[in-house]
């Protein structure tokens, strides 16, 4: 498994990760504020650990994540990194007015129009300080039919014009994402939280469809909001407190991993890559220490037979 050619950096870096990318929602103040210096240090730590794929979006911090990622990558050879961002949301200020191109606001609102896609890309390029985007996703579209009429053709045109190298759709829900795989000329999908040790709903429909159509899959949300990183300290599933049954399953998974000398978070991060349809995973971080934990997860030894034991749980 590895990032496919249209997604990975144009120039390879010796020792760089082929399968792990950094999710940049946390440096956009997801859940709690992150200082500018800490955000840039997080990006620097990712580079130091061999991570060269960075996933962001205008929705993350209403532009703050893109702006901070751009600052963190300033001076880095652009051909040695790959940047994924998203369209489908318009950044607005506190009064609900659209912010100037390249600005940062306080919120975002949905916009699946072709013009909205073009405006969003213009703003992203300015905040990121780059002249191209490697992978452009449509971000959680609320109406599949509307997206297929407006946003998707605009993404395809941007790919044809060379503004972006690859296009795709990123969502939490497998069913509408499967429609995009079957009905749109996309290269990659990102599925969040549905190819995990606790939620495998993408494995029955979406992943076979992607394999059939030759569409790449990047898995995100590998910890299901925290429960698969720390079932006791962060017992959250899909952004809310996990049900007792889910907590019990997560604790059982943790105990099984411990009995084999493996951290649950390492197994959770690597689990999606056990499916042949999944190319890579993206894991979010807000500090250099969290980046180091991601790197450790990628390289940690995991006994091959542990996967079958986890499957039984």
C-alpha positions, -999 to +999 in steps of 0.1 A: +000+000+000+012+035-007+000+069-018-007+067-056+014+085-081-011+114-086-011+121-049+024+116-036+051+143-040+066+149-074+101+143-060+107+114-036+126+121-003+148+092+010+132+077+041+098+095+036+066+077+046+047+060+017+015+054+037+011+080+065+000+116+062-005+144+087-041+156+093-040+194+099-075+200+114-059+201+149-036+230+141-067+248+129-078+249+166-100+218+165-113+213+200-089+238+215-067+267+205-032+260+192-005+287+193+010+298+160+045+287+170+031+253+181+013+248+148+045+255+128+065+232+151+040+204+144+045+208+107+083+209+112+081+177+133+062+159+106+088+168+080+115+156+104+098+123+108+095+117+071+059+127+066+054+144+032+016+143+027-004+171+044-042+172+046-060+204+053-093+223+044-108+258+045-133+244+071-105+237+096-104+268+117-122+288+089-089+291+070-065+290+100-053+254+093-044+262+056-027+295+066-006+277+093+003+248+071+015+272+044+037+290+069+051+257+082+060+246+046+074+280+036+109+274+022+104+237+017+109+224-018+074+222-031+081+192-052+090+172-021+057+176-003+021+169-013-008+191-002-045+180-001-072+205+006-109+207+001-138+227-014-175+228-008-175+253+021-173+291+020-154+309+048-175+337+064-170+362+092-190+367+124-218+385+104-220+357+079-203+376+051-178+359+028-142+368+038-118+382+011-099+357-009-071+342+012-086+355+044-095+337+077-130+339+092-150+325+120-171+298+103-179+282+070-212+275+051-219+250+024-214+260-013-215+232-039-216+256-069-190+256-096-182+292-089-179+284-052-153+257-061-132+282-080-134+309-053-125+283-027-094+271-046-083+307-051-085+314-013-067+281-005-038+288-029-033+322-012-034+309+023-012+280+015+013+301-004+015+277-033+006+277-070-009+242-071-028+217-051-019+180-053-052+166-042-085+185-041-115+170-023-151+179-022-157+182+016-188+164+031-213+175+004-248+175+019-265+169-015-249+143-038-270+152-068-263+189-065-226+181-061-226+159-092-242+188-112-220+217-100-189+210-079-177+177-094-175+191-130-156+221-117-131+198-099-126+178-131-119+210-151-093+221-125-076+188-129-076+191-167-062+226-165-033+214-142-043+236-112-047+203-092-032+169-099-060+147-085-095+152-073-118+133-049-145+134-023-140+132+015-169+121+038-178+102+069-207+082+054-198+053+030-231+052+011-230+086-006-193+083-010-199+050-030-222+070-053-194+094-061-171+065-068-196+050-092-209+082-109-180+107-108-146+109-126-127+111-094-092+097-084-094+093-047-118+092-018-112+099+019-133+080+043-133+091+079-139+067+108-155+039+088-124+016+083-114+012+119-111-015+146-146-004+159-164+006+127-160-013+094-191-001+076-170+011+046-157-024+040-189-039+025-198-014-002-174+015-006-140-004-006-151-030-032-166-003-054-134+018-052-113-013-060-135-021-090-133+015-104-096+020-096-103+048-072-078+053-044-088+052-008-073+072+021-085+064+056-089+091+082-105+092+117-086+060+126-092+066+163-129+072+160-126+105+179-103+092+206-116+059+219-091+038+199-062+060+211-071+059+248-103+041+258-101+053+294-088+088+290-106+097+258-137+075+256-153+094+226-167+079+195-178+101+166-173+133+186-195+122+215-192+101+246-190+064+236-218+040+245-208+014+272-207-014+246-182+004+225-161+013+255-161-024+266-150-034+231-123-008+229-109-019+263-109-055+252-090-045+221-065-026+242-060-055+266-055-079+237-029-056+222-011-052+255-009-089+259+010-090+226+033-060+234+015-037+211-001-003+218-038-001+208-032+033+191-005+017+169-028-011+158-057+013+152-035+035+130-023+006+109-056-014+107-069+003+076-038-007+057-047-043+061-074-039+035-060-040+000-082-012-013-068+013+012-037+032-001-028+053+030-039+068+063-040+104+076-037+110+113-042+144+130-017+160+154-014+193+172+020+190+188+054+176+179+049+149+205+017+137+188+036+136+155+063+115+171+035+091+182+022+089+146+057+080+134+060+054+161+027+038+150+039+035+114+071+017+124+060-003+154+064-041+150+029-058+150+027-096+149+009-107+118-015-130+136-027-102+159-050-089+132-071-121+133-073-120+171-085-084+169-110-095+143-125-119+167-130-092+194 
